[in-house]
Amino acid sequence: MVAATRQAMDDAARARAERIGLARAFRRARRQGLSPTLPVTIVGFHGAVHGLGEGARMLARGFADAGQSVRALDLSADVGFAVDLPAAYPSPAADERGVVISHINPPELLRWARDTEGRLLEGRRHIGYWAWELEDAPPEWADAFDLVDEVWTPSAFAADAIRKLAPARVKVSPAPYPLYLNPRPAPDRARFDLPTDRIVVLMAFDLRSTAQRKNPHAALRAFQRAVAISGAPALLVCKVVGADLYPDTLAQLAASVADDPTIRLMTDSLSADDMALLTASVDIVLSLHRSEGYGLLLAEAIWLGKPTLATGWSSTVEFMDPASSQRVDFTLIPVEGDGAIYREGRWADADVDDAAGKLARMLSDDAWRAELAVATARNGHVSFDREAWLALMRRLLPITP
């Protein structure tokens, strides 16, 4: 009884401290319509080998390329991500003002603001960079709008979803990542022990982004059917991140391909540079995701000159040029089986037969596959065009010297 009472008192004290911290954060972050000034501070998971971490790092590199003073605040350890990458930019000084771009979604933003009592947001223009994968943003994100002056998103699809929830005063703008800054390494199949006498297909996903949304089993089935249809010598590399956190999901994947020598599971931890090298070393990139808020793997593949085959819905169609990419037919279905993050709404169920047929042609028609690869260089999306991206930033963030 004494222990239970003490626990209840501790819980109450902690809840009270959290309420006080959040209230102070909202007071400090009260929006005043401040003009953007330097430096630009990017808050996010800079040290983590994670899609969100790479997004924060790309934004920081983009503003540095624009000649702006950049600061970075790494929150990786705060959410339990391993800090595997060194800091590329200094932390913000206490007396600096400027602009804060928080590359974290509202749940993490509210937690960070509460824990820090909003100190970094006081007296600074604050842009929330949020990503969402469904047609409607979660209602519980609404409180976070009181912490931001505006919201940026990596795609028009995500912007449309968030704009439905945003109050009238908060502008929501697409601001895709500056992929043009990513390296373009030469292929090196020996580095990954990949065969030189097969067509290598890559699918890659992070289980922390949920297997239900990434839908790997559909891609595996499509590949197996495509090989059976085409008879082409092919290998599918299934690159999995976060496998240590979801051993049961990994075990299911492993069991489904255990007897198939044309499929290889890869769980190695790769840096962004190594992941780019792996992508550069394959022939095709495949994704039958149910929905994406940007689709970093596919965008990186196009930047690296690789034909892509992916579900033809959500944000990825914004940069999947039909001249270099194949869009898979789909049916919109209710979201099911992913209550931890995605609880309601619709997403796409890719047509496995359509995917298999299109992939079979890509495997068997070398000349056509080469045409698709060449066409990637003509993709005009803002992510791949330095001048277009810098011009977009000048419009969205006209910084006062």
C-alpha positions as CSV (number, residue, x, y, z in Angstrom):
1,M,0.0,0.0,0.0
2,V,2.8,2.4,0.9
3,A,4.6,1.6,-2.4
4,A,1.4,2.1,-4.4
5,T,0.7,5.4,-2.7
6,R,4.3,6.6,-3.3
7,Q,3.9,5.6,-7.0
8,A,0.6,7.5,-7.3
9,M,2.2,10.6,-5.8
10,D,5.2,10.4,-8.1
11,D,2.9,10.0,-11.1
12,A,0.9,13.0,-10.1
13,A,4.0,15.1,-9.5
14,R,5.4,14.1,-12.9
15,A,2.1,14.9,-14.7
16,R,2.0,18.3,-12.9
17,A,5.6,19.0,-14.0
18,E,4.7,18.1,-17.6
19,R,1.7,20.4,-17.6
20,I,3.7,23.2,-16.2
21,G,6.5,22.6,-18.7
22,L,4.1,22.6,-21.7
23,A,2.3,25.7,-20.4
24,R,5.6,27.6,-20.2
25,A,6.5,26.3,-23.7
26,F,3.3,27.7,-25.2
27,R,3.9,31.1,-23.4
28,R,7.5,31.3,-24.7
29,A,6.6,30.2,-28.2
30,R,3.7,32.6,-28.5
31,R,3.8,33.5,-32.2
32,Q,4.7,37.1,-32.9
33,G,5.0,37.1,-36.7
34,L,8.8,37.6,-36.5
35,S,10.7,38.0,-39.8
36,P,13.2,35.3,-40.6
37,T,16.8,36.1,-39.8
38,L,20.0,34.1,-39.5
39,P,21.1,31.6,-38.4
40,V,18.9,28.7,-39.6
41,T,18.7,26.1,-36.8
42,I,17.5,22.6,-37.9
43,V,16.1,20.5,-35.0
44,G,15.9,16.8,-35.7
45,F,17.5,13.4,-35.5
46,H,20.8,14.4,-37.1
47,G,22.8,11.6,-35.6
48,A,20.4,8.7,-36.4
49,V,20.6,6.3,-39.4
50,H,16.9,6.9,-40.1
51,G,14.8,8.5,-42.8
52,L,13.8,11.4,-40.6
53,G,17.5,11.9,-39.7
54,E,18.5,12.0,-43.3
55,G,15.7,14.5,-44.0
56,A,17.1,16.8,-41.3
57,R,20.6,16.5,-42.6
58,M,19.5,17.2,-46.2
59,L,17.7,20.4,-45.1
60,A,20.8,21.5,-43.2
61,R,23.0,20.9,-46.3
62,G,20.5,22.7,-48.5
63,F,20.6,25.9,-46.4
64,A,24.4,25.7,-46.2
65,D,24.4,25.4,-50.0
66,A,22.3,28.5,-50.1
67,G,25.1,30.3,-48.2
68,Q,23.2,30.6,-44.9
69,S,24.6,30.1,-41.4
70,V,23.3,26.8,-40.2
71,R,23.0,25.3,-36.8
72,A,21.8,21.8,-35.8
73,L,20.2,20.4,-32.7
74,D,20.3,16.6,-32.5
75,L,17.3,15.0,-30.7
76,S,18.2,11.4,-31.6
77,A,19.1,10.3,-28.0
78,D,16.0,11.9,-26.7
79,V,13.8,9.4,-28.5
80,G,16.0,6.4,-28.1
81,F,17.7,6.5,-31.5
82,A,21.4,5.5,-31.6
83,V,23.7,8.4,-32.3
84,D,25.8,6.9,-35.1
85,L,26.7,10.0,-37.1
86,P,28.9,13.0,-36.0
87,A,27.5,16.5,-35.9
88,A,28.1,18.4,-39.1
89,Y,27.0,21.8,-37.8
90,P,27.4,23.6,-34.5
91,S,24.6,23.8,-31.9
92,P,22.7,27.1,-31.6
93,A,24.1,29.5,-29.1
94,A,21.7,30.8,-26.4
95,D,21.9,34.4,-27.5
96,E,21.3,33.6,-31.2
97,R,17.8,34.2,-32.6
98,G,17.2,33.5,-36.3
99,V,14.9,30.8,-37.6
100,V,14.1,27.4,-36.1
101,I,13.0,24.6,-38.4
102,S,11.9,21.6,-36.3
103,H,12.1,18.5,-38.5
104,I,10.0,16.5,-36.0
105,N,6.3,15.6,-36.2
106,P,3.8,17.2,-33.7
107,P,4.0,14.4,-31.0
108,E,7.8,14.8,-30.8
109,L,7.5,18.6,-31.1
110,L,5.1,18.8,-28.2
111,R,7.3,16.5,-26.1
112,W,10.4,18.5,-26.9
113,A,8.8,21.8,-26.3
114,R,7.4,20.6,-22.9
115,D,10.8,19.1,-21.8
116,T,12.7,22.3,-22.7
117,E,9.9,24.7,-21.8
118,G,10.1,26.1,-25.3
119,R,13.4,28.0,-24.6
120,L,14.7,27.6,-28.1
121,L,11.5,28.8,-29.6
122,E,11.3,32.1,-27.7
123,G,12.0,35.1,-29.9
124,R,12.6,33.0,-33.0
125,R,10.5,32.4,-36.1
126,H,9.5,28.7,-36.0
127,I,8.7,26.5,-39.0
128,G,7.5,23.0,-38.3
129,Y,8.6,20.5,-41.0
130,W,6.0,17.7,-40.8
131,A,5.5,14.6,-42.8
132,W,2.3,12.5,-43.0
133,E,1.4,9.6,-45.1
134,L,-2.4,9.5,-45.2
135,E,-5.0,11.9,-46.6
136,D,-5.9,13.4,-43.3
137,A,-3.5,14.4,-40.5
138,P,-4.3,13.1,-37.0
139,P,-6.6,15.4,-35.0
140,E,-4.2,15.2,-32.0
141,W,-1.7,17.2,-34.0
142,A,-3.9,20.3,-33.7
143,D,-2.3,21.6,-30.5
144,A,1.1,21.8,-32.1
145,F,0.0,24.6,-34.5
146,D,0.2,27.0,-31.5
147,L,4.0,26.4,-31.5
148,V,4.7,27.3,-35.1
149,D,4.5,30.3,-37.5
150,E,4.1,28.0,-40.5
151,V,4.5,24.4,-41.6
152,W,6.5,22.9,-44.4
153,T,6.1,19.4,-45.7
154,P,8.1,17.2,-48.1
155,S,5.3,16.8,-50.6
156,A,2.1,18.4,-51.9
157,F,0.3,15.2,-50.8
158,A,1.4,15.7,-47.2
159,A,0.6,19.5,-47.4
160,D,-2.9,18.7,-48.5
161,A,-3.4,16.4,-45.5
162,I,-2.0,18.8,-42.9
163,R,-3.7,21.9,-44.4
164,K,-7.1,20.4,-43.6
165,L,-6.3,20.5,-39.9
166,A,-4.3,23.8,-39.9
167,P,-5.9,27.0,-38.5
168,A,-6.3,29.9,-41.0
169,R,-3.2,31.8,-39.7
170,V,-0.8,28.9,-40.4
171,K,0.4,28.6,-44.0
172,V,1.3,25.0,-45.1
173,S,3.7,24.7,-48.0
174,P,5.4,21.8,-49.8
175,A,9.2,22.1,-49.5
176,P,10.7,18.9,-50.9
177,Y,14.2,17.8,-49.9
178,P,17.3,18.9,-51.8
179,L,18.2,15.5,-53.2
180,Y,20.5,17.2,-55.7
181,L,23.1,17.5,-52.9
182,N,23.4,13.7,-52.5
183,P,26.4,12.0,-53.8
184,R,26.3,9.9,-57.0
185,P,28.8,7.1,-56.4
186,A,29.9,4.6,-59.0
187,P,28.4,1.1,-58.7
188,D,30.4,-1.3,-56.6
189,R,28.7,-4.7,-56.6
190,A,31.8,-6.4,-55.0
191,R,31.3,-4.2,-51.9
192,F,28.0,-5.9,-51.2
193,D,28.8,-9.3,-52.8
194,L,26.2,-8.8,-55.5
195,P,26.4,-10.9,-58.6
196,T,27.5,-9.4,-61.9
197,D,25.5,-11.8,-64.0
198,R,22.1,-11.1,-62.7
199,I,19.6,-8.1,-62.8
200,V,19.6,-6.9,-59.2
201,V,16.4,-5.4,-57.8
202,L,16.4,-3.5,-54.5
203,M,13.6,-3.0,-52.0
204,A,14.4,-1.3,-48.7
205,F,12.3,-0.2,-45.8
206,D,12.5,0.7,-42.1
207,L,10.3,-1.4,-39.8
208,R,10.1,1.6,-37.5
209,S,7.9,3.1,-40.2
210,T,5.7,-0.1,-39.9
211,A,5.6,-3.1,-42.1
212,Q,1.9,-2.6,-42.8
213,R,2.6,0.7,-44.5
214,K,5.8,-0.5,-46.3
215,N,4.0,-3.7,-47.4
216,P,7.1,-5.8,-48.1
217,H,5.3,-9.1,-48.6
218,A,3.4,-7.8,-51.6
219,A,6.8,-6.7,-53.2
220,L,8.3,-10.1,-52.5
221,R,5.3,-11.8,-54.2
222,A,5.5,-9.5,-57.2
223,F,9.2,-10.2,-57.6
224,Q,8.7,-13.9,-57.5
225,R,5.9,-13.8,-60.1
226,A,8.0,-11.5,-62.3
227,V,10.9,-13.9,-62.3
228,A,8.6,-16.8,-63.1
229,I,7.0,-14.8,-66.0
230,S,10.2,-13.5,-67.5
231,G,12.7,-16.3,-66.8
232,A,15.3,-13.6,-66.4
233,P,18.3,-14.1,-64.1
234,A,17.5,-11.8,-61.2
235,L,18.2,-11.2,-57.5
236,L,16.1,-9.2,-55.1
237,V,17.9,-7.5,-52.2
238,C,15.5,-6.9,-49.4
239,K,17.2,-4.3,-47.2
240,V,15.6,-4.1,-43.7
241,V,16.3,-1.4,-41.1
242,G,15.0,-1.7,-37.5
243,A,15.0,-5.5,-37.6
244,D,16.4,-5.7,-34.1
245,L,13.4,-3.9,-32.8
246,Y,10.9,-6.2,-34.6
247,P,12.4,-9.7,-34.5
248,D,9.0,-11.4,-35.1
249,T,8.4,-9.4,-38.3
250,L,11.9,-10.2,-39.5
251,A,11.4,-13.8,-38.7
252,Q,8.2,-13.9,-40.8
253,L,10.0,-12.2,-43.7
254,A,12.9,-14.7,-43.5
255,A,10.6,-17.6,-43.4
256,S,8.7,-16.4,-46.5
257,V,11.9,-16.4,-48.6
258,A,14.0,-19.1,-46.9
259,D,13.7,-21.5,-49.8
260,D,14.1,-18.8,-52.6
261,P,17.7,-18.3,-53.7
262,T,16.7,-15.3,-55.8
263,I,15.9,-13.2,-52.7
264,R,18.5,-12.0,-50.1
265,L,17.6,-10.3,-46.8
266,M,20.1,-7.7,-45.8
267,T,20.0,-6.3,-42.2
268,D,23.4,-4.6,-42.1
269,S,23.5,-1.1,-40.7
270,L,24.5,1.2,-43.5
271,S,25.4,4.8,-43.5
272,A,23.7,7.2,-45.9
273,D,26.7,7.0,-48.1
274,D,26.7,3.2,-48.1
275,M,23.0,3.1,-48.8
276,A,23.6,5.4,-51.8
277,L,26.4,3.1,-52.9
278,L,24.1,0.1,-52.6
279,T,21.3,1.8,-54.6
280,A,23.9,2.8,-57.2
281,S,24.9,-0.8,-57.6
282,V,21.5,-2.2,-58.5
283,D,19.4,-2.1,-61.6
284,I,15.9,-1.5,-60.4
285,V,14.3,-0.2,-57.2
286,L,10.9,-1.6,-56.1
287,S,8.4,-0.4,-53.5
288,L,4.8,-1.5,-53.1
289,H,4.2,0.8,-50.2
290,R,0.6,1.6,-49.2
291,S,1.4,5.3,-48.8
292,E,4.3,7.7,-48.5
293,G,4.7,11.3,-47.3
294,Y,7.7,11.7,-49.5
295,G,9.4,8.4,-50.5
296,L,13.1,9.0,-49.9
297,L,14.3,5.6,-51.3
298,L,12.5,6.1,-54.6
299,A,13.7,9.7,-54.9
300,E,17.3,8.7,-54.2
301,A,17.0,5.9,-56.8
302,I,15.9,8.4,-59.5
303,W,18.7,10.8,-58.6
304,L,21.1,7.8,-59.0
305,G,19.7,7.0,-62.4
306,K,17.7,3.9,-61.5
307,P,14.4,2.9,-63.0
308,T,11.7,2.6,-60.3
309,L,8.6,0.5,-59.9
310,A,6.2,1.6,-57.2
311,T,2.6,2.0,-56.1
312,G,1.1,4.8,-58.1
313,W,-0.5,6.7,-55.2
314,S,0.5,9.4,-52.6
315,S,3.5,11.6,-52.6
316,T,5.8,9.5,-54.8
317,V,3.8,10.2,-58.0
318,E,5.0,13.8,-57.7
319,F,8.5,12.8,-58.7
320,M,7.9,9.5,-60.4
321,D,8.1,10.7,-64.0
322,P,6.4,8.1,-66.3
323,A,9.4,8.3,-68.6
324,S,11.7,6.7,-66.1
325,S,9.3,5.1,-63.6
326,Q,6.5,2.5,-63.6
327,R,3.5,3.2,-61.5
328,V,1.6,0.1,-60.2
329,D,-2.2,0.0,-60.2
330,F,-3.9,0.0,-56.8
331,T,-7.1,0.0,-54.9
332,L,-7.8,2.3,-52.1
333,I,-8.7,0.4,-48.9
334,P,-9.4,1.2,-45.3
335,V,-6.4,1.4,-43.0
336,E,-6.3,-1.7,-40.9
337,G,-3.8,-3.5,-38.7
338,D,-1.6,-0.6,-37.8
339,G,-3.2,1.0,-34.8
340,A,0.0,2.2,-33.3
341,I,0.4,5.0,-35.8
342,Y,-2.2,4.8,-38.6
343,R,-5.6,4.3,-37.1
344,E,-8.1,5.4,-39.7
345,G,-8.4,6.6,-43.3
346,R,-7.4,5.0,-46.6
347,W,-4.3,3.8,-48.2
348,A,-3.4,1.9,-51.4
349,D,-3.4,-1.8,-51.9
350,A,-1.0,-2.4,-54.8
351,D,-2.1,-4.8,-57.5
352,V,0.6,-7.5,-57.2
353,D,-0.3,-9.0,-60.7
354,D,0.1,-5.6,-62.3
355,A,3.4,-5.1,-60.5
356,A,4.6,-8.5,-61.5
357,G,3.8,-7.9,-65.2
358,K,5.5,-4.5,-65.3
359,L,8.6,-5.8,-63.4
360,A,8.8,-8.8,-65.7
361,R,9.1,-6.5,-68.7
362,M,11.8,-4.5,-66.9
363,L,13.7,-7.7,-66.2
364,S,13.4,-9.2,-69.7
365,D,13.8,-6.0,-71.9
366,D,17.3,-4.8,-71.4
367,A,17.0,-2.0,-74.0
368,W,13.8,-0.6,-72.4
369,R,15.3,-0.8,-68.9
370,A,18.3,1.2,-70.2
371,E,15.9,3.8,-71.7
372,L,14.2,4.2,-68.3
373,A,17.5,4.7,-66.7
374,V,18.6,7.4,-69.1
375,A,15.3,9.2,-68.7
376,T,15.9,9.8,-65.0
377,A,18.4,12.5,-65.9
378,R,15.5,14.5,-67.4
379,N,13.4,14.4,-64.3
380,G,12.5,18.1,-63.5
381,H,11.2,17.7,-60.0
382,V,12.5,20.4,-57.6
383,S,14.3,17.9,-55.5
384,F,16.7,17.2,-58.3
385,D,17.2,20.8,-59.5
386,R,19.6,23.0,-57.5
387,E,18.4,26.3,-59.0
388,A,14.8,25.4,-58.6
389,W,15.3,24.3,-54.9
390,L,17.2,27.4,-54.0
391,A,14.6,29.6,-55.7
392,L,11.9,27.8,-53.7
393,M,13.7,28.5,-50.4
394,R,14.1,32.2,-51.3
395,R,10.3,32.4,-51.8
396,L,9.4,30.4,-48.7
397,L,12.0,31.9,-46.4
398,P,13.1,35.4,-47.5
399,I,15.8,35.9,-44.8
400,T,16.7,39.4,-43.6
401,P,20.5,39.7,-43.3
